[in-house]
Amino acid sequence: MKEYFPYYKRNLKVAFPVMMTQIGASLVGLFDSIMVGHYATADLAAVSFSNAIFFTVMVFSMGALMGITPLIGVEVGREANGKDCSLPIAYIYRNGVVFTLLLSAIMLGILGSIIPFLHLFGQEDIVVQTARPYYILIVISIVPFLFFCLYKQLLEGLGNTWIAMVITLCMNLLNIGLNYILIFGKLGFPAMGATGAGIATLVSRAMMPVIFWVVVRCKQEWKRYRQFRGLRLYAPLREGLKQLWQIGAPIGLQTTMETILFTLSFIIIGWLNKESLAAHQIANQIADLTFMLALGIGSATTIRVSHQLGKGDLHAVRMASNASIHLVLAMNTIGAVLMISLRNYIPLLFTNDTEVIPIASGLILIAGFFQYADGLQCVGAAMLRGITDVKMPMIYATISYLLISLPLGLLLMFPCGLGAQGMWISFIVGLSCAAILFHIRFRKKLHEMQE
């Protein structure tokens, strides 16, 4: 095991800022809900309704931009071998900017087209009326947010995850402060409820890419990646956009498949009763916090694997990926122990409803075992992204989440009578299938590279 220690250290160095970024973003979402909920129940429902639509669409575009990281990472690995890759990295950067513009236009078109039809989602009139201005504001915010994601993926490819962490945490604090002022009407501002939360989100997201752009402009060592002179203008741009789409679209679809599974689970469990839905929300929020840690390890895995691949060091690719597997298993074991041992106490943080607490306790118990499958599928997908193998993982995700987990969940919930626990058991099965397929695929591709 001693031979893995340097790999653990390097992977954690890259992963830690990503973990903090993801946990910070998750906590801000929690604070948003708490603050809006203290203003009015209709506003809380409006925010939840709007974000359910928004994030289901946005997760695809976020995933599509993830393809930039391994492309940059491979070039960085080649530079470590003495090759000057300034032009290829500048080429990817330029293509990324155009790709993000096109992606933003498409997402604006899709999300914007839903605005006239919000009333068709079966929500109460007061919820739809309150949601509309908030929804419009967060739809506009997708443009700066996607440019933030572009810079984040660019710098992650270069091996820097700290800048994104600092910017995210600072803007999260700004968002919370603006929420307090605009939601409740402080410092002379009128109380705007959900609309105030939407303004706070738009302002903080607009600031994020601006700060990133300034940092990239000022960082002398990255100046060479901004020199676009020498790049041919038409064919390489078209080919570059095609490359980004071919890598990014499958990643986006893969992440969307998992999002659809969990979004549908909220709808289906809601068919049971409001107590089961509340318990599901509690368990899901707890599982999300531990997933943020796995996501950090996953991002580090993509970066480290792509760098070693660029160097042509397949032994280091294997070692870095194995180190990430060890790390995610260790972290998720801690999460599982805490969930299982505290399952009867965690629900008390969210509710005092005596009907919700026992259901939530049972779901958190299952969520404890769910940790291993979730962590391994996250790292497995990241390992494959590191070697830019993305099409088969998309197919595996579709099969595992929508063709295995979802039907199994319906079967266990209703004919078998297991209720919400049936859906969570199906999560374990679906995520385990995905994890197994991802890891087998990675070993197979690595073996092919070594031949």
KASUL-V678986 format. One record per residue. N is the residue number from 1. OMEGA is omega in degrees with one decimal (NA if undefined). BURIAL is + if it has 9 or more other C-alpha atoms within 8 Angstrom, else -. D_LAST is the distance of its C-alpha to the last C-alpha in Angstrom with 1 decimal. Layout:
n = (N & N)
omega = (OMEGA & OMEGA)
burial = (BURIAL & BURIAL)
d_last = (D_LAST & D_LAST)
//
This chain:
n = (1 & 2 & 3 & 4 & 5 & 6 & 7 & 8 & 9 & 10 & 11 & 12 & 13 & 14 & 15 & 16 & 17 & 18 & 19 & 20 & 21 & 22 & 23 & 24 & 25 & 26 & 27 & 28 & 29 & 30 & 31 & 32 & 33 & 34 & 35 & 36 & 37 & 38 & 39 & 40 & 41 & 42 & 43 & 44 & 45 & 46 & 47 & 48 & 49 & 50 & 51 & 52 & 53 & 54 & 55 & 56 & 57 & 58 & 59 & 60 & 61 & 62 & 63 & 64 & 65 & 66 & 67 & 68 & 69 & 70 & 71 & 72 & 73 & 74 & 75 & 76 & 77 & 78 & 79 & 80 & 81 & 82 & 83 & 84 & 85 & 86 & 87 & 88 & 89 & 90 & 91 & 92 & 93 & 94 & 95 & 96 & 97 & 98 & 99 & 100 & 101 & 102 & 103 & 104 & 105 & 106 & 107 & 108 & 109 & 110 & 111 & 112 & 113 & 114 & 115 & 116 & 117 & 118 & 119 & 120 & 121 & 122 & 123 & 124 & 125 & 126 & 127 & 128 & 129 & 130 & 131 & 132 & 133 & 134 & 135 & 136 & 137 & 138 & 139 & 140 & 141 & 142 & 143 & 144 & 145 & 146 & 147 & 148 & 149 & 150 & 151 & 152 & 153 & 154 & 155 & 156 & 157 & 158 & 159 & 160 & 161 & 162 & 163 & 164 & 165 & 166 & 167 & 168 & 169 & 170 & 171 & 172 & 173 & 174 & 175 & 176 & 177 & 178 & 179 & 180 & 181 & 182 & 183 & 184 & 185 & 186 & 187 & 188 & 189 & 190 & 191 & 192 & 193 & 194 & 195 & 196 & 197 & 198 & 199 & 200 & 201 & 202 & 203 & 204 & 205 & 206 & 207 & 208 & 209 & 210 & 211 & 212 & 213 & 214 & 215 & 216 & 217 & 218 & 219 & 220 & 221 & 222 & 223 & 224 & 225 & 226 & 227 & 228 & 229 & 230 & 231 & 232 & 233 & 234 & 235 & 236 & 237 & 238 & 239 & 240 & 241 & 242 & 243 & 244 & 245 & 246 & 247 & 248 & 249 & 250 & 251 & 252 & 253 & 254 & 255 & 256 & 257 & 258 & 259 & 260 & 261 & 262 & 263 & 264 & 265 & 266 & 267 & 268 & 269 & 270 & 271 & 272 & 273 & 274 & 275 & 276 & 277 & 278 & 279 & 280 & 281 & 282 & 283 & 284 & 285 & 286 & 287 & 288 & 289 & 290 & 291 & 292 & 293 & 294 & 295 & 296 & 297 & 298 & 299 & 300 & 301 & 302 & 303 & 304 & 305 & 306 & 307 & 308 & 309 & 310 & 311 & 312 & 313 & 314 & 315 & 316 & 317 & 318 & 319 & 320 & 321 & 322 & 323 & 324 & 325 & 326 & 327 & 328 & 329 & 330 & 331 & 332 & 333 & 334 & 335 & 336 & 337 & 338 & 339 & 340 & 341 & 342 & 343 & 344 & 345 & 346 & 347 & 348 & 349 & 350 & 351 & 352 & 353 & 354 & 355 & 356 & 357 & 358 & 359 & 360 & 361 & 362 & 363 & 364 & 365 & 366 & 367 & 368 & 369 & 370 & 371 & 372 & 373 & 374 & 375 & 376 & 377 & 378 & 379 & 380 & 381 & 382 & 383 & 384 & 385 & 386 & 387 & 388 & 389 & 390 & 391 & 392 & 393 & 394 & 395 & 396 & 397 & 398 & 399 & 400 & 401 & 402 & 403 & 404 & 405 & 406 & 407 & 408 & 409 & 410 & 411 & 412 & 413 & 414 & 415 & 416 & 417 & 418 & 419 & 420 & 421 & 422 & 423 & 424 & 425 & 426 & 427 & 428 & 429 & 430 & 431 & 432 & 433 & 434 & 435 & 436 & 437 & 438 & 439 & 440 & 441 & 442 & 443 & 444 & 445 & 446 & 447 & 448 & 449 & 450 & 451)
omega = (-177.6 & -178.7 & 179.8 & -174.4 & 177.6 & 179.7 & 175.0 & -177.0 & -178.3 & -179.4 & -179.9 & 178.7 & 178.5 & -172.9 & -172.1 & 179.3 & 179.2 & 176.8 & -178.8 & 178.1 & -176.8 & 179.5 & 178.0 & 179.0 & 179.5 & -179.6 & 177.8 & 176.2 & 177.4 & 179.7 & 176.8 & -178.4 & -179.6 & -176.0 & 178.4 & 178.9 & 177.7 & 176.9 & 178.9 & -179.6 & -179.9 & 179.1 & 176.9 & 178.2 & 179.8 & 179.2 & 179.8 & 179.6 & -178.4 & -177.9 & 177.6 & 178.0 & -174.1 & -174.1 & 176.5 & 178.1 & -173.9 & -176.5 & 176.9 & -177.3 & 175.9 & 178.4 & -179.5 & 180.0 & 178.8 & 179.9 & 179.7 & -174.6 & -179.4 & 177.6 & 176.6 & -176.3 & 178.6 & 179.5 & 177.1 & 176.6 & 177.8 & 177.0 & 178.6 & 177.1 & 175.2 & -179.8 & 177.4 & -177.6 & -179.3 & -177.6 & 177.0 & 179.9 & 175.9 & 178.2 & 178.7 & 179.2 & 179.7 & 178.9 & 179.3 & 178.7 & 179.8 & 179.3 & 179.6 & 175.9 & -179.9 & 179.7 & 178.7 & 179.8 & 179.6 & -178.8 & 176.3 & 179.6 & -179.0 & -177.2 & 179.9 & -179.0 & -179.1 & -173.5 & -178.7 & -173.3 & -179.0 & -178.0 & -177.8 & -177.4 & 174.3 & 178.6 & 176.7 & -177.3 & -178.5 & 178.4 & -180.0 & 179.4 & 179.5 & -176.3 & -170.4 & 180.0 & 177.9 & -178.8 & 179.3 & -178.9 & -178.6 & 174.8 & 177.0 & -176.3 & -177.8 & -178.4 & 177.4 & -179.2 & 179.1 & 175.5 & 171.9 & 178.4 & 177.2 & -179.8 & 179.2 & -180.0 & 177.8 & -177.5 & 174.4 & 175.9 & 177.7 & 177.7 & -178.8 & 178.4 & -175.0 & -176.0 & 178.1 & 179.4 & -177.7 & -179.6 & -177.7 & -177.7 & 178.3 & 179.9 & 173.9 & 176.7 & 176.3 & -179.6 & 179.5 & 179.3 & 178.3 & 175.6 & -178.0 & -177.7 & -171.2 & 179.2 & -172.9 & 177.2 & 178.6 & 177.1 & 176.5 & 178.1 & 175.4 & 175.9 & -174.0 & 177.6 & -177.0 & 178.6 & 176.0 & 176.6 & 178.0 & 177.4 & 179.5 & 178.9 & -179.0 & -179.0 & -177.1 & 178.8 & 178.3 & -179.1 & -171.8 & 179.7 & 178.5 & 178.7 & 178.8 & -179.3 & 179.0 & -179.8 & -179.4 & 178.2 & -174.0 & -177.6 & -172.3 & -175.7 & 179.7 & -177.1 & -177.3 & 179.3 & -180.0 & -179.2 & -176.2 & 177.4 & -177.8 & 175.8 & 175.2 & -164.9 & -169.8 & -174.8 & 179.7 & 177.9 & 179.2 & 179.9 & 179.0 & 177.8 & 177.4 & 178.5 & 179.1 & 179.6 & -178.3 & 177.9 & -173.4 & -176.2 & 177.0 & 177.0 & 178.5 & 179.7 & 178.4 & 178.9 & 178.5 & 179.5 & 179.5 & 178.5 & 179.4 & 178.9 & -176.5 & 175.9 & 178.6 & 179.8 & 177.2 & 179.7 & -175.5 & 179.2 & 175.4 & 176.8 & -178.2 & 178.8 & -176.4 & 179.6 & 177.9 & 179.6 & 177.7 & 178.8 & 177.4 & 178.7 & 179.6 & -179.2 & -179.1 & 178.9 & 178.4 & 179.2 & 179.1 & -179.5 & 179.3 & 178.2 & 178.6 & 177.8 & 178.2 & 179.6 & 176.4 & 176.8 & 179.4 & 178.5 & 178.2 & 180.0 & 178.4 & -179.3 & -175.8 & -179.6 & -179.2 & 177.7 & -178.3 & 176.6 & 177.8 & 177.5 & -176.7 & -177.9 & -176.8 & 175.0 & 178.5 & 175.4 & -179.7 & -177.8 & -179.1 & 179.4 & 177.3 & 178.4 & 178.4 & 176.8 & 179.2 & -177.1 & -177.2 & 176.5 & 178.7 & -179.2 & -178.6 & 173.3 & 176.8 & 178.3 & -179.2 & 179.7 & 179.9 & -179.9 & -176.4 & -177.0 & -176.9 & -173.2 & -179.6 & -176.5 & -178.1 & -179.6 & -178.8 & 176.9 & -173.6 & -173.0 & 171.3 & 178.8 & -175.3 & 176.5 & -178.7 & -171.8 & -179.4 & 177.4 & 179.7 & 179.0 & 178.6 & 179.6 & 179.3 & 175.2 & 178.2 & 179.5 & 177.2 & 178.0 & 178.0 & -175.5 & -174.9 & 179.6 & -177.9 & -179.3 & -178.0 & 177.6 & 178.8 & 179.9 & 178.9 & 177.7 & -179.6 & 177.2 & 179.4 & 175.5 & -179.2 & 177.4 & 178.7 & 173.7 & -168.6 & -174.9 & 179.6 & 175.6 & 176.9 & 179.0 & 178.2 & -179.3 & 179.3 & 179.7 & -173.9 & -172.7 & -173.5 & -178.5 & 178.6 & -172.7 & -175.5 & 177.3 & 178.7 & 178.5 & 177.9 & 179.2 & -177.9 & -178.0 & -169.0 & 179.8 & -178.8 & 174.6 & -178.9 & 178.3 & -177.0 & 178.8 & 178.0 & 178.4 & -179.4 & 174.0 & 178.7 & 175.1 & -179.2 & -179.0 & -178.3 & -179.5 & 176.9 & 177.2 & 179.5 & -179.0 & -179.5 & -179.2 & 179.6 & -175.5 & 175.4 & 179.7 & -178.8 & -179.7 & 179.2 & -179.2 & 179.0 & 177.2 & 177.8 & 178.7 & -176.7 & -179.5 & NA)
burial = (- & - & - & + & - & - & + & + & - & - & + & + & - & + & + & + & + & + & + & + & + & + & + & + & + & + & - & + & - & - & + & + & + & - & + & + & + & - & + & + & + & + & + & + & + & + & + & + & + & + & + & + & - & + & - & + & + & + & + & + & + & + & + & + & + & + & + & + & + & + & + & + & + & + & + & + & + & + & + & - & - & - & - & - & + & - & + & - & + & + & + & + & + & + & + & + & + & + & + & + & + & - & + & + & - & - & + & + & - & - & + & + & - & - & + & - & - & + & + & - & - & - & - & - & - & - & + & + & - & + & + & + & + & + & + & + & + & + & + & + & + & + & + & + & + & + & + & + & + & + & + & + & + & + & + & + & + & + & + & + & + & - & - & + & + & + & + & + & + & - & + & + & - & + & + & + & - & + & + & + & + & + & + & + & + & + & - & - & - & - & + & + & + & + & + & + & + & + & + & + & + & + & + & + & + & + & + & + & + & - & + & + & + & - & - & + & + & - & - & - & - & + & + & - & + & - & - & + & - & - & - & - & - & - & - & + & + & - & - & + & + & - & - & + & + & - & + & + & + & + & + & + & + & + & + & + & + & + & + & + & + & - & + & - & + & + & - & - & + & + & - & + & - & - & + & + & + & + & + & + & + & + & + & - & - & + & + & + & + & + & + & + & + & + & + & + & + & + & + & + & + & + & + & + & + & + & + & + & + & + & + & - & + & + & - & + & + & + & + & + & + & - & + & + & + & - & + & + & + & - & + & + & + & - & + & + & + & + & + & + & - & - & + & + & - & + & + & + & - & - & - & - & - & - & - & + & + & + & + & + & + & + & + & + & + & + & + & + & + & + & + & + & + & + & + & + & + & + & + & + & + & + & + & + & + & + & + & + & + & + & + & - & + & + & + & + & + & + & + & + & + & + & + & + & + & + & + & + & + & + & + & + & + & + & - & - & - & + & + & + & + & + & + & + & + & + & + & + & + & + & + & + & + & + & + & + & + & + & + & - & + & + & - & - & - & + & - & - & - & - & -)
d_last = (26.3 & 27.6 & 24.2 & 24.2 & 27.6 & 26.6 & 24.3 & 27.2 & 29.5 & 27.5 & 26.7 & 30.4 & 31.7 & 30.1 & 30.9 & 34.5 & 36.0 & 34.3 & 35.7 & 39.1 & 38.9 & 38.1 & 40.7 & 43.3 & 42.8 & 43.1 & 46.3 & 47.8 & 47.4 & 49.2 & 52.0 & 52.3 & 53.0 & 55.4 & 57.4 & 57.7 & 58.5 & 61.4 & 62.7 & 62.9 & 61.2 & 61.1 & 59.2 & 56.7 & 56.2 & 55.9 & 53.2 & 51.2 & 51.6 & 50.6 & 47.5 & 46.3 & 46.3 & 45.1 & 42.0 & 40.8 & 40.5 & 39.6 & 36.6 & 34.8 & 35.4 & 34.4 & 31.1 & 30.7 & 31.1 & 28.4 & 25.9 & 27.2 & 26.0 & 22.2 & 22.8 & 25.0 & 22.9 & 19.8 & 22.4 & 24.0 & 20.8 & 20.6 & 24.2 & 23.6 & 21.7 & 24.9 & 24.4 & 27.5 & 26.6 & 30.2 & 30.4 & 27.3 & 28.5 & 32.1 & 30.8 & 29.3 & 32.5 & 34.7 & 32.9 & 33.1 & 36.8 & 37.3 & 35.1 & 37.1 & 40.3 & 39.3 & 38.1 & 41.4 & 43.5 & 41.8 & 42.2 & 45.8 & 46.5 & 45.1 & 46.7 & 49.9 & 50.4 & 50.8 & 53.8 & 56.5 & 55.2 & 54.9 & 58.0 & 56.2 & 53.9 & 56.8 & 57.7 & 61.3 & 63.1 & 63.5 & 59.8 & 58.9 & 61.6 & 60.3 & 56.7 & 57.1 & 57.7 & 55.1 & 52.5 & 53.3 & 52.9 & 49.4 & 48.3 & 49.3 & 47.5 & 44.1 & 44.0 & 44.3 & 42.1 & 39.2 & 39.6 & 39.5 & 36.2 & 34.9 & 35.8 & 34.5 & 31.0 & 31.2 & 32.1 & 29.7 & 26.9 & 28.6 & 28.6 & 32.3 & 33.5 & 36.9 & 38.7 & 38.1 & 39.3 & 42.5 & 43.3 & 42.7 & 44.9 & 47.6 & 47.8 & 47.8 & 50.8 & 52.4 & 51.8 & 53.5 & 56.4 & 56.9 & 56.7 & 59.5 & 61.6 & 61.1 & 60.9 & 64.0 & 65.9 & 66.2 & 67.3 & 69.5 & 66.8 & 67.6 & 65.8 & 63.2 & 61.2 & 58.0 & 58.6 & 58.8 & 55.4 & 54.0 & 55.5 & 54.1 & 50.6 & 50.9 & 52.2 & 49.6 & 46.7 & 48.2 & 48.3 & 44.6 & 43.0 & 46.0 & 45.4 & 41.7 & 42.5 & 45.0 & 42.5 & 39.8 & 42.6 & 43.9 & 40.7 & 40.6 & 36.9 & 36.0 & 38.5 & 35.9 & 34.0 & 37.3 & 37.8 & 37.3 & 38.8 & 36.5 & 34.8 & 35.6 & 37.6 & 37.0 & 33.7 & 31.4 & 33.4 & 33.0 & 29.3 & 29.0 & 31.0 & 29.0 & 25.8 & 27.6 & 28.9 & 25.6 & 24.2 & 27.6 & 29.1 & 26.6 & 26.9 & 30.7 & 30.8 & 28.8 & 31.2 & 34.1 & 33.3 & 33.7 & 36.8 & 38.3 & 37.9 & 39.8 & 42.3 & 43.1 & 43.5 & 46.3 & 48.1 & 47.6 & 48.7 & 51.6 & 52.8 & 53.6 & 56.0 & 56.1 & 55.8 & 52.4 & 51.3 & 52.5 & 50.8 & 47.5 & 47.9 & 48.5 & 45.4 & 43.3 & 44.5 & 43.7 & 40.2 & 39.7 & 40.5 & 37.8 & 35.3 & 35.9 & 34.4 & 31.3 & 31.2 & 31.4 & 28.5 & 26.5 & 27.4 & 26.4 & 23.0 & 22.4 & 23.6 & 21.8 & 18.3 & 18.9 & 20.1 & 17.2 & 14.8 & 17.1 & 17.0 & 13.2 & 13.5 & 11.0 & 12.9 & 16.1 & 14.9 & 14.6 & 17.8 & 19.7 & 19.0 & 20.0 & 23.0 & 24.1 & 24.0 & 26.2 & 28.5 & 29.1 & 29.8 & 32.2 & 34.0 & 34.2 & 35.6 & 38.4 & 39.0 & 39.1 & 41.6 & 43.8 & 43.9 & 44.6 & 47.2 & 48.9 & 48.7 & 52.5 & 53.3 & 50.8 & 52.6 & 55.8 & 54.5 & 54.4 & 57.3 & 60.3 & 60.3 & 60.6 & 59.0 & 55.9 & 55.2 & 54.5 & 52.2 & 50.3 & 50.1 & 48.4 & 45.9 & 45.1 & 44.5 & 41.9 & 40.4 & 39.9 & 37.5 & 36.0 & 34.8 & 31.6 & 30.4 & 31.3 & 29.6 & 26.3 & 26.2 & 27.1 & 24.4 & 21.7 & 22.8 & 22.8 & 19.2 & 18.2 & 20.6 & 19.1 & 15.9 & 18.4 & 17.4 & 21.1 & 22.0 & 20.9 & 22.3 & 25.6 & 25.7 & 25.0 & 27.8 & 30.2 & 29.7 & 30.0 & 32.9 & 35.0 & 34.3 & 34.1 & 35.7 & 38.6 & 39.9 & 39.6 & 41.5 & 44.3 & 44.4 & 44.7 & 47.2 & 49.7 & 49.7 & 48.6 & 50.9 & 48.7 & 49.6 & 47.5 & 45.7 & 44.2 & 42.5 & 41.1 & 39.8 & 38.0 & 36.5 & 34.8 & 33.5 & 32.2 & 30.6 & 29.0 & 27.5 & 26.1 & 24.8 & 23.0 & 21.5 & 20.4 & 18.7 & 16.9 & 15.7 & 14.5 & 12.6 & 11.0 & 10.2 & 8.9 & 6.5 & 5.4 & 5.6 & 3.8 & 0.0)
//
